[in-house]
Amino acid sequence: MMRESDEDIENPPPITSKAATNPHNNTPSNDPNKKIKIGLLSTFLLVVLVLCISLGVVYQGNPSNSVENEEGGGGDTRPELNLTTPTVLEEATYLVSPGPIPARIRMATPAIANGYTSCADLKDDIRNALNHLANTIIVEQSRNGGWYENNCGRDDPVFYMEDSFASPAMAEVEESDMASESTASKFQDDDTVTEDSYETNNQVQGVDEADFVKSDGKHVFTAYGDVIFVWDALDPKKGLSITRMPYNDTKEDCPYFGPMPVDVMEESEEDTLPIREPLTEEVMTTNVVSPEAAASTPGSPGRNRKTMMIADSMMMPCYKPKPQILSFLLRGSRLTAIVSEQSSNYFRAETSTLYDYQELTIKVYDAENVPLDGSPLSLLGEKKIKGNYHDARSIDNHGIVITTSNVNTDSFTSELYRWRPQYCGLNSTAYEALAKETALNETESFMEKMVKDLDVELDGNCDSIFQVASIQSGDSKEVYDSNLLGNFVRVLSFDMDMSTNQLTNEFTTSSSGTFAPGWPDSIYVSQGFAGVVTIGHTYDPSTNRWKESTFVSAFDISGSTPKPGAIARAPGRPLNKFATDLYDGHLRIATTTFDWSNTESTTVNQIFVFQLPAEDQGREMKMVGATEHLGKKNERITAVRFRGDRAYVVTFEQIDPFMVVDMGNHSEPKVIGELEIPGFSQYLHWIQLEGKMFMLGLGRQDEDIKIGLFDISDEKKPVQSAFHLEKQASSSAGSDSLAFRYLPNSQLLIIPKREWTWTADGNFDGFVVYSINATHITPVHEIQHADSQSIYRGCWYNAYLQPRSLVFQSKLTTLLSHSVLSTDLGTGDTLFDLNLDTALNNTECHGYFW
């Protein structure tokens, strides 16, 4: 493969040859005046070309700086980035695809954020990407498929994975473990005991994150599988609103076999799929617990699991699971639910070039007039959207939903593999010729269909799509990714304040998108800014190896329609969404780079700082600063928390270095304080005690939960002032920041805790409330959501509540697994115990952790 340094197909250099100056005369001219004129013209054109390139690439001026907010990443309340159409467009860099089909591939430079000026350009890029994918397969099959030439018709001894081919230069890259997330906290000076705390534990102030539990202070809305439960926040005993998602479990349209019954399976009794008998009436009603009985015992017992009735989608291909409510967004009197059903077209890829395992629907409900007599919420409007759900946010009245669709390139490449009968007996040269012809016959139709599918989603605006590119950088002659069209990531927006009439009749959405070879690593959203973080690769010429790199595709979401904005690249892989932060006109990213061949250290941990471009500065977020390696050799980042001009980082291999990083000078971030202690933190949460700054750390020490309190009032000498261990237990709050709640007035910490013994005894699933002061962390209350026997062998509905906690007037509401409990924070007394399965008159029998 060669870099196109001599010829740019889209932007060819000026023609200066003598023959070209006179298209009617192909013989050299002997006229000296003509030679002089041609020389002058060539010089003039060359000068013009250089000036144009210089003006188009080099920019002047200072970047726009936003108002500094002392809360930093957790307190941004105004747009940091105005990604309007720049006056300077970036130039693209191309590579040439190896193989029999001509194709050139764009690298992921800032130019890809220019978007498309026409859908014809998008079509050309898709065409090139498809040709490159075909080349990759043809070259590999030609090199390794000689067995078929001499063994035509015999059993195939090797199973060729159709999606496993990569560039010959591609080195194996290890992936880091995904760890925790962290959130920001809002502080008050009120010393009273009575306290409310029910907002979602958001990363960025003013940006509400989607969750399956929301509250407006009056009601609590929770998703339990396919059901929305709502109750009065202060008095749950007033009653419930129960809204079930519509569900059609008919087998008339089986994705595999067509209309039921499945005649194709009737050839022999051995081939017939086993059909599990439904539970008898006696079994279904055995040990059903009344609300009165549930309230009289600790936790929520389930029915004895005498018979297991679980539909298996693999054993029963026509089984269609119930819908699932994935998340909520709440604004004023509107509750927005993102609901998923299994796509009926998932196994019928021919219906679209973009296929999804989910069918998503945005449903908007009336959250103001809530019936508590068991009736459902009033549905105001709904709209189906494409893609598999990834995440969602709301900023004021703007709802943002991020989805990812898998691109069905299998239907394009399926006829290129050498085990296909049409290639039987052909040598490599003949195979390549026929495979090339086969690919070219399919390229145009697949491309046209794909653009049509994108057109439907993007309302015909091809300028809303980042340009197709290989997510790679570095001076390599190879294209790292074989399939540039693996996934299509959408950033969709809608008006959460649209009228009821619009919701009913004209529910409109707008979207932008980008192609990516894999699933997005994380999403970061701030005011006016949505960053899709994708893991790509950078070539290291010193080692002749590829290393992981982080690419951030920034969308401008300040308007009604998201648009491509800018791009940044950093070495390594970020820990999670909290490793990305926007502050003072700069994007900060904390990453770990893994290099298992390095004998000195297998990891490098750094924070990189990027300056956001002004309108006249093109599309690149330029790197302006970076830390040295953070931590000791072989350690990786396990927790990171940005706050204003400070970053708090934890790395780990054997011990836990806790570091304070001064980010005040964007070009020279540096460590100013460090502490080494046993264990490690996964999650960091800033708090204030006695007028001093502290950081709560939640993580692990050996097999135990560790809660550590770091005194950071002296940033150069951080101190662990207190810690507590929960023996042989785990907490999901280490990896799920929305399960963590700290009450600044009461100085109480609430986190979930689980103990699992693999037996009927000693299991615990619930919450623990801790009292926090400057020198002690003390357990105050333990709240059990199910007894040990029922956890181990109980019958439950096929849904599971992830742990969440809310506080109303110092009364704690905890949601977990299959129950909701209300606890007095002062006394620890149980005020209310709702078994959601009982409320549903559940007759199903699934495991506790279903």
N, C-alpha and C positions, 0 to 999 in steps of 0.2 A: 504494500500500500504506500502511496506517496501523498505528501501534502501538496495541495495545488498552489505552489508558489509561482509557477510560470504562467498560469492561465486561470482566470476567473470566468467561469462559464456565464454567470449572470452579468458581470461587469467587465467585459473584455477591455484590454488596454487599447489605446489609440493605434490605428493602423498607420505605420510610417514607412513601410517598404515602398520601393520605387514602383514596383509592379502594381501595387495597390492604388497608387495615386492616379493611375490611368487604366481604368478597367477595360478599355477597348484595345490596349496595346500590351501584350504579354512579353514583349522583348525588351531587354535593357535599353535605356536611352543613352546616347553619347553626347547629348546637349549639356555643356557645363553649366549654362544658366539654369537649366532644369535641376541639375544636381544641387546648385546653391539654394534654389527656392525650396527644394525638398528638404534640405538640411535645416534651413531656417524654420520651415513649417514644423518639422519634427521637434526641434528645440522648443518652439513656442508651445506646442501641444504638451510636451513633457513638463514644462514649467507650470502650465495650467493644471495638469493632472496632480502634480505635487501640491500646489496650493489648495486644490479642492480636497485632497485627502487630509491635509493638515487642518484645514478649517473644519472638516467633518469629524475629526477624531480628537484633536486637542481642544480643551476647553479652558476658559479663564473665569476668574471670579471666585468669591468665597461662598461656601455652602450656606444655606439658610439654617439658622439655629432656632430651635423651638425653645419656649420658655422652660427653664429647668424646674422640675417638680421634685421636692425633697423625698417623695415616696418612691421615686424611680420607677422600676418596672411594675411595681405594685400600685402606683399612684398616678399613672398617666391619665389625664382627663381631657386632653386636647390633641388634635392631629399632630403627629410627628412628621408626617411625610405627605407632600402634595404631589402625587405622581401624575401630573398632567403630561400631555404630549410634549416631549422635549423638543427644543429647537435644534438639537444635535442628535443624529441617529448613529448608532454604533455600526461598525462594519463586521460582516460575518467571516468566519474562518471555516474552511471546508477540508475534509479528508475524502479520499477516493476509496470506495469499497472494492475489495479484491473479488474476483470471480468473473464469470462469463457475461454478466449483465451490467452494462454501464450504470453506475450510481455514485453519487457524491453525498457525503454526510456532513451536516453542519455540527460543529462543536458547540458546547454550551457556553458561549461567550455572552457578554451583555447584549449583544445584538438580538438574541432570541426574544428579548422583552420588547422589541419593536412591534411585535405582533405582525399581522398580515394586512397589506393594503388591498388585497383582493383574495377571493376564494380560489382563484386560479393558482396563486402562489402556494396556498395550503395544499391543493391537489398535487402540485409538483413535489412538494416535500414528502407527502404521504407516498407518492409513487416511488421516490428515491428510497424511502425507508423500507418499503415492501421489496424493492429490488435488492437492497442490501441484505434483508433477511433471507431472501431466496439464495443469494450468493453464498451466505454463510453455510446454509444447509447443503447446497450443491457441492461446494468445495470440500466440506467435511465428508459427505457421502462418497464423493469421488475418491478421496484419499483412503477411507476406511471401509469402503463397501465392496472390495474386490471379491469377497466370498460369494456374492450373488452372481458374479459373472460365470463362475464354474460350478455352481451348485443350484442352478435354476430349478425351482419346484420342490426342493428339499425343505425339511423342517428348519426353521431359522434358529440357530444356536444362540443368537444374541438378540436381546430386545433393545431396540434403539429408542431412547427417550426423545420425543419430538421437540421438547422445549429445553433441552439441556446443552445445546451447542453454543460455544462461545469462541472468541478469538483465540488462535494458537498462542498468542502472547499473554493471554489472561492468566494471572497467577491466582492461586487460592487465597482468599481474603477472609480472615477470621472476623466474626461479628462480636461486638461487646454485648454483655448482658444489659437488658433494660432494667432500670431501677426506679427510683421514686420520683414523685412530683412534690412541689412545694407551693404554698400560697401566701398571700399577704393578710395582714390583720389590721383592723381598725380599732383605734384606742380611744378611750373616754376617760375623763377625770372624775366621773361620778363614783362615789364610794358606797352607794347603796347596794344592798344585797340583791334586790329584785332586778332581774336582767332579762332582756330579750336578745336572742341571737338565732336568727333563722335564715339569713341570707346564704346563698351559695358561697363557698369559700373560693372566690375567684382569684385568678392569677393577676389580672390587670384591673385596676379600679375603673369603673364605668363600662366594663366589658363583661356581661353576664354569661357564664358558661352553662351549657345545657346539662341537665341532670334529670334523673328519674324521680326526684323529689323536689318540689317547689312549694313555697308558702308566701302569701302576702301579709301574714300576720293575723288574718282572720280565718283562713282555711289552710289545710294541708292537702296537697295534691300528690299522689304517689302512683307510680306505675307498677303493677304486679302481673307480669306476663302480658296477657291480653286484656287486662282490666284496669280501669282508672278508679281508684278509691279516693274519696274526698270526705273530710270530716272537719268539724269545728276545731280550730286550733286550741282554744281555751277549754272547751268542754266536749271531748270526743263522744261522750255518752248521749249527746243530742241526736245522733244518728249518722247515717252514711249516705253518700251518693255513690252509686255503682254503675259504671259505664263499661260495657263489654264491647270489644271490637267485633264488627261483623265477621262471621266465619262460615265459609261454605266448604264442608268436608266431603263433598261429592267426589266420587272416583270416575266420573264420566269422561274426564279429559286427562288420562294418565300420561305424564310426560314421556314415559318409556314405551308403552305398549298400545296407546290409543284407548278407545272406550272400554270400560270394564264390562263383563269379566275379561280376564286376561286369557284369551284363547291360545295364545302362543305358548303358554306354559302347560298345556294340557296333553303334551305328547306322552308323558309317562308320569306315574305317581311320584317317582323320585325327584322329578324336576319341579313339582308343584311347591310353591312357597308355603311355609307353615303359617296358618292364620291363628293368632292367639285368641282364645275365647274371652269374651267380656266377663267382668266380674259379676258374680251372682248378686242378687239383692241382699242376701245375708252378709256376704263379705263386704259389700259396699257400705253397709251401715254398721259394721262391727267397730266398736270403740270410737264412734264419733263423739267428740267432746262438746258439751254445751258451753255457751259463754260463761255461765255461772261456774261450772267446774273448772274451766280454763283459768278463771280469775282467782281460784282458790289454791292453785298449785304454782310453785316457782317455774317460770318458763311456760312454753306452750307445747303440751304433749301432742303427738300425732297419733293417727290410727296405727294399729299393728299391721305390719306389712305381711299379710298371709299369702297374698298373691301379687305378683308383679305384672302390671299391664303397661308396658312402654312400647309405643309404636316405633319401630326401627326403620328409618328411611332407607337403610341399605338393604335390609331383608324385605321391606315392603316398599318398593319403588313408587307406588302410587299414593303412599301416605303423604298427606299435606299437613304440616304442623300448623298450629294456631298462630294468629298474628302476634307480634311482639311489639310492645311500646318501648322504644329505645331511649327516648329522652323527652324532656319538656323545656320550653322557654316560656317565661311568664312576664307579661307586661300589662300593667293596669288590669282591665277587665277581660283580657284575652289570655287564654292558655293555649299554647301551640304544642302539639304532640307530633313527634316523628314516629310513624308506625311502619313496621316492616312485615311483609308476608313473603313466603318463599315464592320465588319467581316461577311461574308456569312455563316460562320460555328458557329456563336455565339449561335444560337438556335439549332445547331446540335452537341451537345456535344459528341456524340458517335464517331466523327471523330478523336478526340484526347483527351488524358487525360488532356492536357493543353488547355484551351479555352480562347479566348480573344474577347473583343468587338471591337478591332481595328485590322486592317490589315496594318502593317507598312511597308513602303518602304523608303530606303535611296536612294535619287536621287542626282546625282552630275552633276552640270551645268558649262558651260564655263562662267566665270565671267569677262573674259578679253575682248572678242569680243562681245559687247553688241549692238544689233540693237535697234534703237530708232524710228523705223517707225511702231510700233505696232506689230512687229514680235516677236516670242517667243525666249527664250534663247536656246542655243544648249545643248541638253542632252548628256552627255558623258558616263554615265553608271548608273545602278540602281541595287538594290538588296533588296528583301523582307526579313524582319526579323520578328521574333515572339515576342509577348508580347504587353502590353499596355504601351505607352510612359510615362516615368517619368521625365527624364532630359537628358541633353547632355553637353559635354565639349570638348574642343580641347586643347592639349598641344603640341606645335610645330606641327609635322605632324601626331600626334596620335589623331584620333577622338574617343571619348568615348560616348557611348549611354547606358543609363540605362532604362530597361523595366521590367515590372512585368506581369507575367501570372498567372491567377487564375487556381488552380488545381481542376479539376472536380471530387471531391470526392463524389458528389451527386449521380453519376451513380454507385458508389461502395456501398453507404449506403442506397439507396432508398428502397431496399427489406428487410431492418432490422426493419422497424417501425411496431409497433404492430397492427396498423389499416389495414395492408395488409391482404387479405383474407386467406392466408395460415396459419395465426395465430388465426383464428377465433375459439373461444371457448377454447383455450389452457390456462392452468394455467401458472404461472410464470416459474415454473421449465421446463415445456414442451416448452414454448416459448423460453427460453434461449437456450435449446438444439438445437432447429430447427434454431434459428437465428445464433448460433455459426456455425452450419453446412453450412448455407447459406453464411456467411461471408467468411469462409475458402474456399468455392468453388469458390469465386470471387477474393480472395486476389492475387493468383499467376498470373492470367491472367492480372489483372489490373496493378500489379507491373511490369510485363514484358512489357506491352504496355507503361507504364509511362517511364521506362528506355529507351525504344526505342525513345520516343518523346524527351527526354533529350539528347540522343545520337546524334540525328540529329542536335540539336542546338550547342552542345559542341564538335562536331567533334570526338566523341568517347572517349574524355578524362575525365573520371570520377574523376581524380585527381584535376580537376578544380572546384570541388563543395565542399563547406563547408559541413561538416557532418550534417546529420539531427539531430535536437535536440529540446527540449522544451526550449523556450527562457525564462528561469527562473533561479533563484538562491535562496540561503537560505536553511536552514536545515528543509525542509518540507518532509512529507511522501506522499504528493500529487503531481500529475502532473497537472500543472495549465491549460495548453492548451489541449483541446480535439483533435484538428486537427493540427498536426505539419506540414502538407503539404498544408496549405491553399493557399499560393502563392509562386511562384518561381521568384526570382529577378535575372536578368541577368546584368552583366557588360560586354558590348560588345565593342571591339576596332577594328579599321581599319586604314589603311594607307591612309592619305589624299593626299599623293604625288604619289600614284601609277600611272603608265603610262596609257595613254588613251586606249591602247590595253588591259591592265589588267582590267580597268573599264568596258570595253565592253564585254570582254570574261571571265575574271577570277576575278570578284569582290569578294575578300576574306575577311572574318571577323573572329575574334576569340573571345571567350567569356568564362566567368566564372560565377558562380552563387551560390545562397544560398536560402534555404527554409525559409519562415517566415510565422507565423500565420496570419499576416495582411499586409496591404500596408506599404511600407517603410515610416518612418516619415520624413526623409530628407536625402540629399546626400551631402557629403563634399568631394571635390576633390582638391588635391594639387599635387605637382610634385612627381610622382611615387606612389601616395597614393590615393585610392578611398575608402571612408568610407560610408557604407550603415547603416544608423541609424534606428534601429528598437525598438519599445516600447515593453518591456517584463515586467516581474513581479518578485518581490523578497518577500519571506515570512518573516514576522516579528514575531518571537516567543513571544515577549513581549506583543503584542496585538492580536496575533492569526489572523492576517489579511495580505492580500497581498497588496503590494504597487507597483506603477509603477516604472520601472527601464529602463534606456537607455542602449541598447546593440549596440556596434559599431563593425560591421564586416568589417575589413580592407582588401582590395585587393591590391596586388602588381601589379601596372600597369606600371612599369618601362620597361618591355619588350614588345614584340609584342603580347603576350597572357596574359591576366589577370590571377592571381593565388590567392588562399586564402592566407592571410598573418598573421593576428593576430586578437585578440578580446579584447574589453574592456567593462566594465560595470560600470555604475554610477547610483546612486539613482535618481529618478525623471524623468521628461520629459523636453527635450530642447525646447526652444522657436521656433527656425527655424534653417536653415543651418548655420547662422552666430553665433549660440551658440556653434559651433564647430570650433576649430582652431588648426593648427599645427605650432609649433615654437620651435626651439632649441632642437630638438629631443624629444619633449613632445607634447602630445595631451591634449588640454584644452576643457572642456565641461561645459557649464553653464546650470543648470536645476532648475526646480521648482518641489518640491514634495508636493502633496496634501494629506492631511489627515483630512477629514471632521469630524472625531470623536474626534479630539484633541481640547479640550476646551481652551487651551492656545493660540494656533495659528494653523490655518488650512493649513499653507504653510511653507515650508523651501526652501530658495533660496541659492544655493551654486555654486561655481566653483570648479571642480575637475581636478586634473593634473595627467596625466598618462605618464610613461616613456616608450618610444618605445623600444622593445627588440632588442638586438644585435643578431648576427647569432647563438651564443652559448647559447641563453637565452630563447629558446622555443617560444611559440606563444602568451604569455600573455603581454598585455600592463598594467603594474602594476601601481596601484594608489600610488602616492608618496606624494600627498598633496591635501588639500582642504581648502576652506575658512570657516569661521563661517557663520551663517545665514546672508544673505545680506538683508538690509531693515528692516522694522518694522513688527510687527505681522500681519498676514493675507495678506501681500502683495505678489504679484507675479512678476516675471520678465516680463517687457514689451519691453525692448530693451537691446541689448548687442553688444559691439564692441571691438574686440581685436586689439591691435596694439603693436607689439613687446612685451616688458615686462610689458605692461599695459593693463588693461581691464577697460572698461567704461560700467557701468550697471545702468539701470533704473528699479525700482520696483514701484508698484502702488497698492493702494486701495482707498485712499482719496486724498493723495498728491503725489508728484513726487520726491522721493529721487534719486538724481543723484550721483553716487559713482565712485570714482577713486580707482582701485584695483592694488596694486603693485604685479606683477607676477614674479619679478626678482628672488626670491628664490622659486624654484619649490615646495619645501616641505612646505613652509610657506607663501602662498599668503594671503594678508591682505588688508583691506580697509585703505587708507591713507588720503582720503578726501571725504567730503559728503556735499550735498546741498539739501535743501527741498524747493520746489516751487509748486504752484498750477498746476493742470493738469498732464499729463504724456507724455513721448516721446515713439514713436514706432520705430523710425529709427534714428540712429546716424551716423554722417558723419564728419570726421576729416578735418579741413581746417587750413589755416595759414593767418593771417591778421597782417600787420605791424610788421612782424617778430615774432609774438607771436602765440602760439597754442590755437586753439578754437575747439569746437565741436558744429556742427549744429544738433539740435534735431527737428524732425518733429513728431507731435503727435496730441493729442486732449486736449481741455479744455472745459468741458461741451459739448455743441453741435457745437463747433467751431474747425477749424483747428488752431493748435498752432505751430508756428515756434519759437524755442528758440535758443539763441546763448550763449554758455557756455565758459567763459574764464578759461582755464585749465593751464595757464602758471604757476600759483602757484598751484600745484597738491593737496596740503593739504588744500587749501581754494578755491575751484572752485566757480565761480560767474556767475550768469546769467546777462550778460551785455546788452542784448536786447531781445525783443520778439515781435511777431506780431500775431494778431488773425484775422482769416477770418470767419466772423459771419455766422452761419447756413450753413456751407459748409463742404465738405469732399474732401480728396485727396487720390487716390489709391497708391501714392508713399509711404504712411505709411506702406503698406504691400507688395509693389512691388518696390524693390530698383532699378530696371532697368528703372523705370519711373522718377527717380531723377537725375538731372544733375546740377553740380556746375561748374562755369567757374572761375578758380583761377585768371586769368589775369584781367578779367573784374569785378570780385567779384560780379557775378550775379548768382542767384539761379533760376532754372526753374522747376516748378512742375505742375502737372495737378490739376484742381479744378472742382468740380461739385456741382451744386445747383439744387435741384429737388423740385418742389412745388406741384406736383400731379394735376396741372392745365396747361392750355396752356400758361400762363404768368409766367415770372420770372424764367424760367429754364436756366441753364448755363452749358455748357460742353466745356471745353477748358483748357487753361494754363494761369499761372500768372508768370511774371518775376519780381524778387525782387532784389533790390540793397542791398548788405550786407556790413556794416562796423562794426567797433568794438563796436559801441554804438547804431546803428539803423538798422532796417530791414524795407525797404520801397518798396511798390509795384511800379513798373515802367511801365509795359505793361500788358494788359489783352487781351488774344487772344481767340476769340470765334469761335468754330468749327461748330456750327449749331444754327440757331435761335430757340427761345423758342417754337414757334408754331410747327415747324417741328420735334423737339425733342418729343413733346407730341403726335402729330398725323400726322406723315409723313410716306411715303412708302420708304423702304430701302431694299438693297440687304441683303441676309441672311449671313452676315459676320460683324465682328466688330473689329476694330483696338484698341488694348489696347494702352494707352498713351505712347508715346515715343518722345524724342526730340534729335536733332543733330544740331551742329553748324559748318558752313563752312564760313570762312573769315567773322566772326561776323554776318552772316546771319543765323537766326534761322529757322530750319525746324521742324515743329511739326506734328505728326501723331496721329489721334484720331478718333475713331468711324468709319466714312465713308469718311474722307477727309484728305488732306495734305495741310498745309499752310506754306508759307515762309514769314518771318517777318524780317524787318531791326531792329536789336537790338538797334541801335542808335536812330532812329526816331519812331519806332513802326509801320511804314507803312507796309501794306500787299503787298508783292512782287509777290506772286503767290498763287492761290487757286485752288486746284484740287479736284473735287468731283469724287471719285473712281466709284461711281454708274453710273454717267454720262459717264465716260470713258468706262464702260462695256455695255452701252446701256441697263441698267437694266430694266427688265419688271416684277420683282418680287415685292411683297409688304409685308414687314415684319416690326416689330417694330424697333425703333432706337437702343435700347440696346439688339438686338437679339444675 
